[in-house]
Amino acid sequence: MKLKINMIHVNIIYKDKNVLKEYLESREQEVLDMLMELYDQEEVMRSYLESERYEAAEEAARKAENATKVEMAREMIHGNELLEKIIRYSGLSREIVLELQKEELQMVT
């Protein structure tokens, strides 16, 4: 709403200074509609970019958290911790921990 008031104010200033006065007077609503459409497109794009950045940051955080969990599980595997303890403390699923154990065993042999 504030933007619309500002656009109306700009429109009035241009008319007062005779900048495109005839055009603005004859097509005032059309000019306002065009300005609002441009603003809406910019706002949509700004919102889209902000959501994309947020999603990318969330994804990066998830990957970092998962990498930390995997590293913790690997260290626990090297320390010969029990499977259930590794699952509980790492927060990884049984399948992932078993796969990590398998990978670590293959690396040793």
N, CA, C and O atoms as a Tinker XYZ file with bonds, in Angstrom:
   436  protein
     1  N      0.828000   -1.191000    0.000000    73     2
     2  CA     0.000000    0.000000    0.000000    64     1     3
     3  C      0.873000    1.255000    0.000000    63     2     4     5
     4  O      0.569000    2.231000   -0.685000    81     3
     5  N      1.955000    1.219000    0.771000    73     3     6
     6  CA     2.856000    2.372000    0.834000    64     5     7
     7  C      3.438000    2.658000   -0.542000    63     6     8     9
     8  O      3.589000    3.813000   -0.938000    81     7
     9  N      3.771000    1.566000   -1.282000    73     7    10
    10  CA     4.328000    1.741000   -2.621000    64     9    11
    11  C      3.316000    2.418000   -3.536000    63    10    12    13
    12  O      3.671000    3.313000   -4.303000    81    11
    13  N      2.067000    1.997000   -3.457000    73    11    14
    14  CA     1.042000    2.591000   -4.313000    64    13    15
    15  C      0.910000    4.086000   -4.014000    63    14    16    17
    16  O      0.780000    4.891000   -4.936000    81    15
    17  N      0.941000    4.452000   -2.765000    73    15    18
    18  CA     0.879000    5.871000   -2.386000    64    17    19
    19  C      2.081000    6.602000   -2.949000    63    18    20    21
    20  O      1.940000    7.713000   -3.462000    81    19
    21  N      3.277000    5.995000   -2.865000    73    19    22
    22  CA     4.482000    6.612000   -3.420000    64    21    23
    23  C      4.374000    6.768000   -4.933000    63    22    24    25
    24  O      4.797000    7.786000   -5.482000    81    23
    25  N      3.812000    5.772000   -5.611000    73    23    26
    26  CA     3.650000    5.858000   -7.056000    64    25    27
    27  C      2.683000    6.971000   -7.429000    63    26    28    29
    28  O      2.919000    7.709000   -8.385000    81    27
    29  N      1.611000    7.093000   -6.688000    73    27    30
    30  CA     0.658000    8.176000   -6.933000    64    29    31
    31  C      1.347000    9.516000   -6.715000    63    30    32    33
    32  O      1.143000   10.458000   -7.482000    81    31
    33  N      2.157000    9.597000   -5.676000    73    31    34
    34  CA     2.911000   10.819000   -5.379000    64    33    35
    35  C      3.856000   11.160000   -6.537000    63    34    36    37
    36  O      3.935000   12.316000   -6.951000    81    35
    37  N      4.569000   10.158000   -7.059000    73    35    38
    38  CA     5.470000   10.366000   -8.192000    64    37    39
    39  C      4.677000   10.838000   -9.399000    63    38    40    41
    40  O      5.096000   11.756000  -10.105000    81    39
    41  N      3.552000   10.224000   -9.630000    73    39    42
    42  CA     2.690000   10.594000  -10.758000    64    41    43
    43  C      2.263000   12.057000  -10.640000    63    42    44    45
    44  O      2.282000   12.792000  -11.628000    81    43
    45  N      1.886000   12.470000   -9.462000    73    43    46
    46  CA     1.467000   13.861000   -9.223000    64    45    47
    47  C      2.633000   14.811000   -9.457000    63    46    48    49
    48  O      2.453000   15.863000  -10.071000    81    47
    49  N      3.829000   14.462000   -8.980000    73    47    50
    50  CA     5.013000   15.309000   -9.159000    64    49    51
    51  C      5.301000   15.489000  -10.644000    63    50    52    53
    52  O      5.542000   16.607000  -11.098000    81    51
    53  N      5.278000   14.394000  -11.403000    73    51    54
    54  CA     5.551000   14.507000  -12.831000    64    53    55
    55  C      4.507000   15.372000  -13.535000    63    54    56    57
    56  O      4.839000   16.147000  -14.432000    81    55
    57  N      3.262000   15.238000  -13.131000    73    55    58
    58  CA     2.222000   16.075000  -13.739000    64    57    59
    59  C      2.435000   17.536000  -13.366000    63    58    60    61
    60  O      2.270000   18.419000  -14.207000    81    59
    61  N      2.796000   17.796000  -12.130000    73    59    62
    62  CA     3.022000   19.169000  -11.688000    64    61    63
    63  C      4.186000   19.820000  -12.425000    63    62    64    65
    64  O      4.165000   21.025000  -12.675000    81    63
    65  N      5.196000   19.038000  -12.772000    73    63    66
    66  CA     6.363000   19.589000  -13.457000    64    65    67
    67  C      6.214000   19.509000  -14.974000    63    66    68    69
    68  O      7.163000   19.769000  -15.713000    81    67
    69  N      5.024000   19.148000  -15.428000    73    67    70
    70  CA     4.716000   19.031000  -16.852000    64    69    71
    71  C      5.568000   17.992000  -17.576000    63    70    72    73
    72  O      5.754000   18.081000  -18.790000    81    71
    73  N      6.082000   17.015000  -16.847000    73    71    74
    74  CA     6.820000   15.923000  -17.461000    64    73    75
    75  C      5.793000   14.890000  -17.899000    63    74    76    77
    76  O      5.148000   14.256000  -17.064000    81    75
    77  N      5.646000   14.727000  -19.175000    73    75    78
    78  CA     4.650000   13.797000  -19.731000    64    77    79
    79  C      3.243000   14.079000  -19.202000    63    78    80    81
    80  O      2.443000   13.159000  -19.034000    81    79
    81  N      2.951000   15.319000  -18.948000    73    79    82
    82  CA     1.700000   15.701000  -18.295000    64    81    83
    83  C      0.478000   15.174000  -19.035000    63    82    84    85
    84  O     -0.406000   14.570000  -18.429000    81    83
    85  N      0.429000   15.400000  -20.328000    73    83    86
    86  CA    -0.746000   14.981000  -21.090000    64    85    87
    87  C     -0.910000   13.464000  -21.048000    63    86    88    89
    88  O     -2.008000   12.943000  -20.854000    81    87
    89  N      0.215000   12.771000  -21.234000    73    87    90
    90  CA     0.155000   11.316000  -21.227000    64    89    91
    91  C     -0.298000   10.801000  -19.867000    63    90    92    93
    92  O     -1.178000    9.944000  -19.780000    81    91
    93  N      0.299000   11.323000  -18.820000    73    91    94
    94  CA    -0.038000   10.870000  -17.475000    64    93    95
    95  C     -1.484000   11.178000  -17.123000    63    94    96    97
    96  O     -2.153000   10.373000  -16.476000    81    95
    97  N     -1.964000   12.330000  -17.541000    73    95    98
    98  CA    -3.356000   12.680000  -17.240000    64    97    99
    99  C     -4.325000   11.790000  -18.004000    63    98   100   101
   100  O     -5.348000   11.369000  -17.464000    81    99
   101  N     -4.008000   11.509000  -19.239000    73    99   102
   102  CA    -4.936000   10.718000  -20.053000    64   101   103
   103  C     -4.882000    9.231000  -19.711000    63   102   104   105
   104  O     -5.854000    8.509000  -19.935000    81   103
   105  N     -3.767000    8.776000  -19.178000    73   103   106
   106  CA    -3.608000    7.338000  -18.907000    64   105   107
   107  C     -3.142000    7.084000  -17.473000    63   106   108   109
   108  O     -2.344000    6.181000  -17.220000    81   107
   109  N     -3.630000    7.861000  -16.576000    73   107   110
   110  CA    -3.174000    7.770000  -15.189000    64   109   111
   111  C     -3.343000    6.369000  -14.605000    63   110   112   113
   112  O     -2.409000    5.831000  -14.011000    81   111
   113  N     -4.516000    5.779000  -14.766000    73   111   114
   114  CA    -4.745000    4.453000  -14.196000    64   113   115
   115  C     -3.861000    3.411000  -14.881000    63   114   116   117
   116  O     -3.345000    2.505000  -14.226000    81   115
   117  N     -3.691000    3.537000  -16.176000    73   115   118
   118  CA    -2.836000    2.610000  -16.909000    64   117   119
   119  C     -1.390000    2.703000  -16.418000    63   118   120   121
   120  O     -0.728000    1.681000  -16.239000    81   119
   121  N     -0.907000    3.911000  -16.204000    73   119   122
   122  CA     0.450000    4.111000  -15.693000    64   121   123
   123  C      0.591000    3.495000  -14.306000    63   122   124   125
   124  O      1.574000    2.812000  -14.016000    81   123
   125  N     -0.393000    3.742000  -13.457000    73   123   126
   126  CA    -0.350000    3.159000  -12.108000    64   125   127
   127  C     -0.380000    1.637000  -12.170000    63   126   128   129
   128  O      0.339000    0.970000  -11.425000    81   127
   129  N     -1.206000    1.086000  -13.053000    73   127   130
   130  CA    -1.273000   -0.373000  -13.197000    64   129   131
   131  C      0.069000   -0.935000  -13.660000    63   130   132   133
   132  O      0.515000   -1.976000  -13.178000    81   131
   133  N      0.713000   -0.229000  -14.609000    73   131   134
   134  CA     2.018000   -0.683000  -15.091000    64   133   135
   135  C      3.059000   -0.629000  -13.978000    63   134   136   137
   136  O      3.855000   -1.555000  -13.824000    81   135
   137  N      3.055000    0.436000  -13.216000    73   135   138
   138  CA     4.009000    0.553000  -12.108000    64   137   139
   139  C      3.783000   -0.540000  -11.074000    63   138   140   141
   140  O      4.737000   -1.125000  -10.562000    81   139
   141  N      2.520000   -0.815000  -10.769000    73   139   142
   142  CA     2.214000   -1.871000   -9.795000    64   141   143
   143  C      2.632000   -3.239000  -10.336000    63   142   144   145
   144  O      3.143000   -4.066000   -9.581000    81   143
   145  N      2.425000   -3.486000  -11.626000    73   143   146
   146  CA     2.820000   -4.752000  -12.234000    64   145   147
   147  C      4.334000   -4.926000  -12.147000    63   146   148   149
   148  O      4.818000   -6.004000  -11.802000    81   147
   149  N      5.078000   -3.873000  -12.458000    73   147   150
   150  CA     6.531000   -3.944000  -12.352000    64   149   151
   151  C      6.964000   -4.215000  -10.917000    63   150   152   153
   152  O      7.863000   -5.018000  -10.667000    81   151
   153  N      6.320000   -3.539000   -9.990000    73   151   154
   154  CA     6.650000   -3.756000   -8.576000    64   153   155
   155  C      6.342000   -5.192000   -8.184000    63   154   156   157
   156  O      7.143000   -5.842000   -7.512000    81   155
   157  N      5.181000   -5.689000   -8.604000    73   155   158
   158  CA     4.794000   -7.055000   -8.267000    64   157   159
   159  C      5.792000   -8.061000   -8.827000    63   158   160   161
   160  O      6.148000   -9.023000   -8.146000    81   159
   161  N      6.249000   -7.849000  -10.065000    73   159   162
   162  CA     7.230000   -8.758000  -10.660000    64   161   163
   163  C      8.543000   -8.715000   -9.887000    63   162   164   165
   164  O      9.143000   -9.759000   -9.633000    81   163
   165  N      8.987000   -7.546000   -9.519000    73   163   166
   166  CA    10.220000   -7.421000   -8.743000    64   165   167
   167  C     10.073000   -8.086000   -7.385000    63   166   168   169
   168  O     10.985000   -8.767000   -6.917000    81   167
   169  N      8.930000   -7.888000   -6.759000    73   167   170
   170  CA     8.681000   -8.479000   -5.443000    64   169   171
   171  C      8.651000   -9.998000   -5.534000    63   170   172   173
   172  O      9.196000  -10.680000   -4.665000    81   171
   173  N      8.023000  -10.537000   -6.574000    73   171   174
   174  CA     7.980000  -11.990000   -6.770000    64   173   175
   175  C      9.395000  -12.521000   -6.971000    63   174   176   177
   176  O      9.768000  -13.534000   -6.380000    81   175
   177  N     10.182000  -11.841000   -7.800000    73   175   178
   178  CA    11.554000  -12.277000   -8.053000    64   177   179
   179  C     12.389000  -12.206000   -6.780000    63   178   180   181
   180  O     13.162000  -13.121000   -6.495000    81   179
   181  N     12.241000  -11.148000   -6.027000    73   179   182
   182  CA    12.979000  -10.991000   -4.765000    64   181   183
   183  C     12.604000  -12.120000   -3.798000    63   182   184   185
   184  O     13.468000  -12.713000   -3.151000    81   183
   185  N     11.324000  -12.401000   -3.714000    73   183   186
   186  CA    10.848000  -13.462000   -2.832000    64   185   187
   187  C     11.368000  -14.824000   -3.286000    63   186   188   189
   188  O     11.778000  -15.645000   -2.466000    81   187
   189  N     11.348000  -15.055000   -4.592000    73   187   190
   190  CA    11.846000  -16.316000   -5.139000    64   189   191
   191  C     13.331000  -16.498000   -4.820000    63   190   192   193
   192  O     13.747000  -17.560000   -4.356000    81   191
   193  N     14.118000  -15.464000   -5.069000    73   191   194
   194  CA    15.555000  -15.548000   -4.798000    64   193   195
   195  C     15.836000  -15.776000   -3.315000    63   194   196   197
   196  O     16.727000  -16.543000   -2.951000    81   195
   197  N     15.068000  -15.103000   -2.474000    73   195   198
   198  CA    15.242000  -15.284000   -1.031000    64   197   199
   199  C     14.928000  -16.716000   -0.626000    63   198   200   201
   200  O     15.650000  -17.304000    0.179000    81   199
   201  N     13.855000  -17.286000   -1.178000    73   199   202
   202  CA    13.504000  -18.663000   -0.829000    64   201   203
   203  C     14.546000  -19.646000   -1.366000    63   202   204   205
   204  O     14.850000  -20.642000   -0.711000    81   203
   205  N     15.098000  -19.371000   -2.561000    73   203   206
   206  CA    16.141000  -20.229000   -3.111000    64   205   207
   207  C     17.396000  -20.207000   -2.221000    63   206   208   209
   208  O     17.997000  -21.249000   -1.957000    81   207
   209  N     17.775000  -19.022000   -1.772000    73   207   210
   210  CA    18.942000  -18.914000   -0.882000    64   209   211
   211  C     18.690000  -19.660000    0.428000    63   210   212   213
   212  O     19.572000  -20.347000    0.943000    81   211
   213  N     17.482000  -19.514000    0.955000    73   211   214
   214  CA    17.134000  -20.190000    2.204000    64   213   215
   215  C     17.201000  -21.704000    2.029000    63   214   216   217
   216  O     17.760000  -22.409000    2.869000    81   215
   217  N     16.624000  -22.200000    0.928000    73   215   218
   218  CA    16.647000  -23.641000    0.672000    64   217   219
   219  C     18.066000  -24.149000    0.472000    63   218   220   221
   220  O     18.407000  -25.233000    0.945000    81   219
   221  N     18.897000  -23.380000   -0.224000    73   219   222
   222  CA    20.295000  -23.782000   -0.426000    64   221   223
   223  C     21.039000  -23.831000    0.903000    63   222   224   225
   224  O     21.836000  -24.739000    1.138000    81   223
   225  N     20.784000  -22.871000    1.757000    73   223   226
   226  CA    21.427000  -22.850000    3.081000    64   225   227
   227  C     20.968000  -24.036000    3.916000    63   226   228   229
   228  O     21.770000  -24.668000    4.602000    81   227
   229  N     19.670000  -24.336000    3.855000    73   227   230
   230  CA    19.157000  -25.497000    4.595000    64   229   231
   231  C     19.791000  -26.791000    4.093000    63   230   232   233
   232  O     20.176000  -27.650000    4.887000    81   231
   233  N     19.899000  -26.925000    2.774000    73   231   234
   234  CA    20.499000  -28.119000    2.185000    64   233   235
   235  C     21.963000  -28.250000    2.605000    63   234   236   237
   236  O     22.420000  -29.344000    2.938000    81   235
   237  N     22.687000  -27.152000    2.588000    73   235   238
   238  CA    24.089000  -27.167000    3.015000    64   237   239
   239  C     24.201000  -27.572000    4.479000    63   238   240   241
   240  O     25.096000  -28.330000    4.853000    81   239
   241  N     23.294000  -27.067000    5.301000    73   239   242
   242  CA    23.302000  -27.424000    6.724000    64   241   243
   243  C     23.008000  -28.905000    6.916000    63   242   244   245
   244  O     23.639000  -29.567000    7.740000    81   243
   245  N     22.036000  -29.433000    6.143000    73   243   246
   246  CA    21.715000  -30.872000    6.235000    64   245   247
   247  C     22.916000  -31.721000    5.830000    63   246   248   249
   248  O     23.233000  -32.718000    6.480000    81   247
   249  N     23.581000  -31.312000    4.748000    73   247   250
   250  CA    24.754000  -32.075000    4.288000    64   249   251
   251  C     25.869000  -32.036000    5.327000    63   250   252   253
   252  O     26.511000  -33.052000    5.593000    81   251
   253  N     26.094000  -30.876000    5.907000    73   251   254
   254  CA    27.139000  -30.748000    6.924000    64   253   255
   255  C     26.797000  -31.593000    8.149000    63   254   256   257
   256  O     27.667000  -32.254000    8.717000    81   255
   257  N     25.536000  -31.569000    8.550000    73   255   258
   258  CA    25.108000  -32.361000    9.708000    64   257   259
   259  C     25.278000  -33.852000    9.419000    63   258   260   261
   260  O     25.738000  -34.606000   10.276000    81   259
   261  N     24.906000  -34.270000    8.214000    73   259   262
   262  CA    25.042000  -35.679000    7.858000    64   261   263
   263  C     26.510000  -36.088000    7.811000    63   262   264   265
   264  O     26.871000  -37.175000    8.263000    81   263
   265  N     27.356000  -35.215000    7.265000    73   263   266
   266  CA    28.792000  -35.509000    7.204000    64   265   267
   267  C     29.361000  -35.663000    8.612000    63   266   268   269
   268  O     30.209000  -36.523000    8.849000    81   267
   269  N     28.900000  -34.841000    9.536000    73   267   270
   270  CA    29.352000  -34.922000   10.926000    64   269   271
   271  C     28.917000  -36.253000   11.543000    63   270   272   273
   272  O     29.690000  -36.901000   12.250000    81   271
   273  N     27.683000  -36.649000   11.272000    73   271   274
   274  CA    27.179000  -37.923000   11.796000    64   273   275
   275  C     27.971000  -39.100000   11.246000    63   274   276   277
   276  O     28.313000  -40.027000   11.981000    81   275
   277  N     28.262000  -39.058000    9.949000    73   275   278
   278  CA    29.022000  -40.136000    9.316000    64   277   279
   279  C     30.424000  -40.199000    9.908000    63   278   280   281
   280  O     30.933000  -41.282000   10.198000    81   279
   281  N     31.041000  -39.049000   10.083000    73   279   282
   282  CA    32.393000  -39.015000   10.660000    64   281   283
   283  C     32.383000  -39.581000   12.086000    63   282   284   285
   284  O     33.278000  -40.334000   12.467000    81   283
   285  N     31.367000  -39.211000   12.865000    73   283   286
   286  CA    31.254000  -39.731000   14.229000    64   285   287
   287  C     31.108000  -41.249000   14.197000    63   286   288   289
   288  O     31.749000  -41.960000   14.971000    81   287
   289  N     30.256000  -41.739000   13.295000    73   287   290
   290  CA    30.044000  -43.187000   13.201000    64   289   291
   291  C     31.336000  -43.888000   12.798000    63   290   292   293
   292  O     31.670000  -44.937000   13.349000    81   291
   293  N     32.064000  -43.315000   11.841000    73   291   294
   294  CA    33.334000  -43.925000   11.416000    64   293   295
   295  C     34.329000  -44.008000   12.585000    63   294   296   297
   296  O     35.003000  -45.022000   12.769000    81   295
   297  N     34.406000  -42.940000   13.359000    73   295   298
   298  CA    35.313000  -42.949000   14.512000    64   297   299
   299  C     34.885000  -43.996000   15.533000    63   298   300   301
   300  O     35.727000  -44.670000   16.127000    81   299
   301  N     33.593000  -44.130000   15.736000    73   299   302
   302  CA    33.092000  -45.132000   16.679000    64   301   303
   303  C     33.341000  -46.544000   16.159000    63   302   304   305
   304  O     33.630000  -47.457000   16.931000    81   303
   305  N     33.225000  -46.714000   14.832000    73   303   306
   306  CA    33.519000  -48.026000   14.233000    64   305   307
   307  C     34.988000  -48.364000   14.462000    63   306   308   309
   308  O     35.319000  -49.485000   14.847000    81   307
   309  N     35.867000  -47.392000   14.223000    73   307   310
   310  CA    37.301000  -47.606000   14.463000    64   309   311
   311  C     37.581000  -47.895000   15.937000    63   310   312   313
   312  O     38.542000  -48.593000   16.262000    81   311
   313  N     36.756000  -47.368000   16.816000    73   311   314
   314  CA    36.919000  -47.612000   18.249000    64   313   315
   315  C     36.229000  -48.886000   18.712000    63   314   316   317
   316  O     36.147000  -49.162000   19.909000    81   315
   317  N     35.728000  -49.669000   17.740000    73   315   318
   318  CA    35.072000  -50.961000   18.019000    64   317   319
   319  C     33.866000  -50.824000   18.948000    63   318   320   321
   320  O     33.613000  -51.696000   19.779000    81   319
   321  N     33.131000  -49.736000   18.802000    73   319   322
   322  CA    31.910000  -49.555000   19.597000    64   321   323
   323  C     30.821000  -50.496000   19.085000    63   322   324   325
   324  O     30.841000  -50.926000   17.932000    81   323
   325  N     29.888000  -50.799000   19.954000    73   323   326
   326  CA    28.774000  -51.672000   19.576000    64   325   327
   327  C     27.874000  -50.971000   18.561000    63   326   328   329
   328  O     27.717000  -49.750000   18.581000    81   327
   329  N     27.289000  -51.772000   17.675000    73   327   330
   330  CA    26.411000  -51.266000   16.621000    64   329   331
   331  C     25.302000  -50.388000   17.188000    63   330   332   333
   332  O     25.069000  -49.290000   16.683000    81   331
   333  N     24.628000  -50.844000   18.209000    73   331   334
   334  CA    23.506000  -50.086000   18.788000    64   333   335
   335  C     23.962000  -48.739000   19.349000    63   334   336   337
   336  O     23.246000  -47.743000   19.248000    81   335
   337  N     25.138000  -48.719000   19.931000    73   335   338
   338  CA    25.673000  -47.474000   20.481000    64   337   339
   339  C     25.991000  -46.484000   19.346000    63   338   340   341
   340  O     25.730000  -45.287000   19.465000    81   339
   341  N     26.557000  -47.002000   18.246000    73   339   342
   342  CA    26.876000  -46.147000   17.094000    64   341   343
   343  C     25.588000  -45.550000   16.532000    63   342   344   345
   344  O     25.533000  -44.359000   16.227000    81   343
   345  N     24.565000  -46.371000   16.398000    73   343   346
   346  CA    23.274000  -45.906000   15.873000    64   345   347
   347  C     22.689000  -44.838000   16.788000    63   346   348   349
   348  O     22.238000  -43.791000   16.322000    81   347
   349  N     22.699000  -45.104000   18.082000    73   347   350
   350  CA    22.111000  -44.174000   19.047000    64   349   351
   351  C     22.824000  -42.822000   19.046000    63   350   352   353
   352  O     22.164000  -41.784000   19.005000    81   351
   353  N     24.144000  -42.814000   19.088000    73   351   354
   354  CA    24.893000  -41.565000   19.227000    64   353   355
   355  C     25.076000  -40.808000   17.907000    63   354   356   357
   356  O     25.155000  -39.580000   17.896000    81   355
   357  N     25.141000  -41.543000   16.809000    73   355   358
   358  CA    25.330000  -40.863000   15.520000    64   357   359
   359  C     24.014000  -40.349000   14.950000    63   358   360   361
   360  O     23.983000  -39.367000   14.208000    81   359
   361  N     22.930000  -41.028000   15.311000    73   359   362
   362  CA    21.630000  -40.638000   14.753000    64   361   363
   363  C     21.395000  -41.193000   13.356000    63   362   364   365
   364  O     20.401000  -40.865000   12.708000    81   363
   365  N     22.312000  -42.034000   12.899000    73   363   366
   366  CA    22.168000  -42.646000   11.571000    64   365   367
   367  C     21.323000  -43.915000   11.668000    63   366   368   369
   368  O     21.181000  -44.508000   12.737000    81   367
   369  N     20.777000  -44.309000   10.541000    73   367   370
   370  CA    19.966000  -45.531000   10.514000    64   369   371
   371  C     20.878000  -46.757000   10.604000    63   370   372   373
   372  O     22.079000  -46.678000   10.346000    81   371
   373  N     20.283000  -47.876000   10.970000    73   371   374
   374  CA    21.018000  -49.142000   11.066000    64   373   375
   375  C     21.657000  -49.479000    9.711000    63   374   376   377
   376  O     22.808000  -49.913000    9.647000    81   375
   377  N     20.899000  -49.275000    8.640000    73   375   378
   378  CA    21.397000  -49.604000    7.303000    64   377   379
   379  C     22.645000  -48.793000    6.954000    63   378   380   381
   380  O     23.610000  -49.331000    6.411000    81   379
   381  N     22.620000  -47.527000    7.261000    73   379   382
   382  CA    23.773000  -46.668000    6.938000    64   381   383
   383  C     24.987000  -47.073000    7.765000    63   382   384   385
   384  O     26.101000  -47.145000    7.245000    81   383
   385  N     24.772000  -47.336000    9.052000    73   383   386
   386  CA    25.897000  -47.727000    9.909000    64   385   387
   387  C     26.480000  -49.064000    9.443000    63   386   388   389
   388  O     27.698000  -49.237000    9.417000    81   387
   389  N     25.614000  -50.000000    9.078000    73   387   390
   390  CA    26.106000  -51.284000    8.567000    64   389   391
   391  C     26.901000  -51.088000    7.280000    63   390   392   393
   392  O     27.929000  -51.735000    7.076000    81   391
   393  N     26.431000  -50.206000    6.421000    73   391   394
   394  CA    27.157000  -49.911000    5.177000    64   393   395
   395  C     28.521000  -49.278000    5.484000    63   394   396   397
   396  O     29.522000  -49.613000    4.851000    81   395
   397  N     28.552000  -48.370000    6.450000    73   395   398
   398  CA    29.820000  -47.754000    6.852000    64   397   399
   399  C     30.776000  -48.805000    7.415000    63   398   400   401
   400  O     31.971000  -48.786000    7.119000    81   399
   401  N     30.244000  -49.723000    8.230000    73   399   402
   402  CA    31.089000  -50.790000    8.772000    64   401   403
   403  C     31.661000  -51.645000    7.643000    63   402   404   405
   404  O     32.829000  -52.034000    7.671000    81   403
   405  N     30.827000  -51.925000    6.663000    73   403   406
   406  CA    31.258000  -52.713000    5.517000    64   405   407
   407  C     32.368000  -51.972000    4.758000    63   406   408   409
   408  O     33.380000  -52.572000    4.397000    81   407
   409  N     32.180000  -50.685000    4.520000    73   407   410
   410  CA    33.192000  -49.891000    3.830000    64   409   411
   411  C     34.507000  -49.870000    4.612000    63   410   412   413
   412  O     35.584000  -50.014000    4.034000    81   411
   413  N     34.406000  -49.689000    5.930000    73   411   414
   414  CA    35.614000  -49.642000    6.761000    64   413   415
   415  C     36.326000  -50.977000    6.755000    63   414   416   417
   416  O     37.556000  -51.025000    6.741000    81   415
   417  N     35.563000  -52.071000    6.766000    73   415   418
   418  CA    36.157000  -53.400000    6.728000    64   417   419
   419  C     36.885000  -53.623000    5.393000    63   418   420   421
   420  O     37.968000  -54.208000    5.364000    81   419
   421  N     36.290000  -53.158000    4.297000    73   419   422
   422  CA    36.920000  -53.303000    2.982000    64   421   423
   423  C     38.207000  -52.482000    2.893000    63   422   424   425
   424  O     39.168000  -52.895000    2.244000    81   423
   425  N     38.222000  -51.318000    3.547000    73   423   426
   426  CA    39.416000  -50.484000    3.527000    64   425   427
   427  C     40.572000  -51.125000    4.279000    63   426   428   429
   428  O     41.737000  -50.943000    3.926000    81   427
   429  N     40.232000  -51.882000    5.325000    73   427   430
   430  CA    41.248000  -52.522000    6.154000    64   429   431
   431  C     41.862000  -53.715000    5.417000    63   430   432   433
   432  O     43.061000  -53.969000    5.532000    81   431
   433  N     41.047000  -54.436000    4.669000    73   431   434
   434  CA    41.542000  -55.650000    3.991000    64   433   435
   435  C     42.103000  -55.381000    2.627000    63   434   436
   436  O     42.551000  -56.306000    1.950000    81   435
